[in-house]
Amino acid sequence: MTHEQNARIAQAVQMLTAQLDAAKVLSSGPAYDEARHVFNAAVTRSPAVIVLCESTGDVQSSVRAAMSCGLSLSVRAGGHDWAGRALQGELVVDLTRMRHVSVEGRVATVGGGATSMEVAEAAHPYGLAAVTGTMGCVGMAGLTLGGGYGPLTGRFGMASDNLLGAEVVLADGRVVRTDATHEPDLFWALRGGGGNFGVVTSLRVQLHPVADVSAGVVAFPWEQARSVFKAYDDMVATIPDELTLSPGFFPDPDGKPTVIMLHAWCGDRREDERVLDEVKGLGAPSMVQVGRTSPAQMLKDADPMVLNGLSRIVRTVTLAKLEPGAVEALIDGMEHRSSPLSWIGLHPFHGVGERIPLESTAFGLRARHFMLGIFAAWEPGEDAPHRAWADAVEAVLKPYALPSAYPNYFGPDRPEQAAQAYGQNTARLLRIKGHYDPNGVFAATSLPVLA
């Protein structure tokens, strides 16, 4: 680090400690080391300054200090971006202390650092549920801003479709509040365009009257993989909105591959057994663990799939349908994975989300599809073979893939996916980016780059 850089960092720290409690401004020590830890052990970045924000005012001070001193800036909310972009700035605006969630009517006001679990737990006493992802540990803001596939998306749309408004600190330190009638362009961009326009300090999220769901896992032996996926592909052609059935190839406790179906039925409880029987009928299950549970408990049960302390790389493609060649590529990839901890998962997109007009939000794909994630995971160490495995599976699936990709999964090393992710919404999204963040301060997820 140069003398000039050190001087700019020291100036920023001086500005911040003059305005904030010095204990919130971290540049070394145990609290700093804890704050720079994220779920992906392969991310070992050491930002110059991490500011533990507790209010919108703290965020404003942090942004203004970074801009005044010429420091690059990034935002940590949940910290589950596999590429570690939460820590890529010289100054990190850390929102993990801003985790308040309040419920009024059927609306939750959610702090920028709150997890999906915290939102689900706050909604549950009212017999309500939020549209979240599959796991409770993931930050609600990042999930929502980038799209948000999950167990309730068939019935209620993406998490981004359920965003009602937000408070945002812009790069000049101003606070704006946006919804369908206030700063409507910004509101449009936030629903699928990622956290690329400012620091989202709070969200207003639509809640739905779902007190419990029939949820769990149905597993099938590996030798049934082809027949189960064929039956599943036939089934999803007429799947009801209330059923989200997410297939995957996952290691069993011995590290051997198995086929799983993450089952979530949010319809009439009198139909629980009939719907589950259809799912079990995809093959001869080796395990069925499904029952009525709260949306919060459903997320909690899925969290062990994310093992702490592992290194990770994620690749993603989008499939219009499960063609036999694509299924063969997935099976072969799982059988030849470089680590027994790696897995492949698919999120189906159907129901309410596909009936929302494409131009209504920034999210770039409304046709029925499967969003596929290739999750390389390994004990910390050499990453080359695992990166090669994930890249190889991605490459062999490309002939079957749509020209689209999920912003929350592709990394900064996939500019070709960023170029395709937003389809016909690209031009408007980039115009809004130019208006609200003309200097490109915020880069939470990758955006297309104009030639």
Stockholm file with secondary structure:
# STOCKHOLM 1.0

chainA/1-451         MTHEQNARIAQAVQMLTAQLDAAKVLSSGPAYDEARHVFNAAVTRSPAVIVLCESTGDVQSSVRAAMSCGLSLSVRAGGHDWAGRALQGELVVDLTRMRHVSVEGRVATVGGGATSMEVAEAAHPYGLAAVTGTMGCVGMAGLTLGGGYGPLTGRFGMASDNLLGAEVVLADGRVVRTDATHEPDLFWALRGGGGNFGVVTSLRVQLHPVADVSAGVVAFPWEQARSVFKAYDDMVATIPDELTLSPGFFPDPDGKPTVIMLHAWCGDRREDERVLDEVKGLGAPSMVQVGRTSPAQMLKDADPMVLNGLSRIVRTVTLAKLEPGAVEALIDGMEHRSSPLSWIGLHPFHGVGERIPLESTAFGLRARHFMLGIFAAWEPGEDAPHRAWADAVEAVLKPYALPSAYPNYFGPDRPEQAAQAYGQNTARLLRIKGHYDPNGVFAATSLPVLA
#=GR chainA/1-451 SS CCHHHHHHHHHHHHHHHHHSCGGGEESSSHHHHHHTCCSCTTCCCCCSEEEECCSHHHHHHHHHHHHHTTCCEEEESSCCCTTCGGGCSSEEEECTTCCCEEEETTEEEEETTCBHHHHHHHHGGGTCEECCCSCTTSBHHHHHHHCCCCTTHHHHCCTGGGEEEEEEECTTSCEEEEESSSSHHHHHHHTTSCSCSSEEEEEEEEEECCCCEEEEEEEECGGGHHHHHHHHHHHHTTCCTTEEEEEEEEECTTSCEEEEEEEEECSCGGGHHHHHHHHHTTSCCSEEEEEEECHHHHHHHHGGGSCTTCEEEEEEEEESSCCHHHHHHHHHHHHTCSSTTCEEEEEEECGGGGGSCGGGSSCCCCSSEEEEEEEEEESSSCCHHHHHHHHHHHHHHGGGBCSCCCTTTCCTTCHHHHHHTTGGGHHHHHHHHHHHCTTCCCCSSCCCCCC
#=GC SS_cons         CCHHHHHHHHHHHHHHHHHSCGGGEESSSHHHHHHTCCSCTTCCCCCSEEEECCSHHHHHHHHHHHHHTTCCEEEESSCCCTTCGGGCSSEEEECTTCCCEEEETTEEEEETTCBHHHHHHHHGGGTCEECCCSCTTSBHHHHHHHCCCCTTHHHHCCTGGGEEEEEEECTTSCEEEEESSSSHHHHHHHTTSCSCSSEEEEEEEEEECCCCEEEEEEEECGGGHHHHHHHHHHHHTTCCTTEEEEEEEEECTTSCEEEEEEEEECSCGGGHHHHHHHHHTTSCCSEEEEEEECHHHHHHHHGGGSCTTCEEEEEEEEESSCCHHHHHHHHHHHHTCSSTTCEEEEEEECGGGGGSCGGGSSCCCCSSEEEEEEEEEESSSCCHHHHHHHHHHHHHHGGGBCSCCCTTTCCTTCHHHHHHTTGGGHHHHHHHHHHHCTTCCCCSSCCCCCC
//
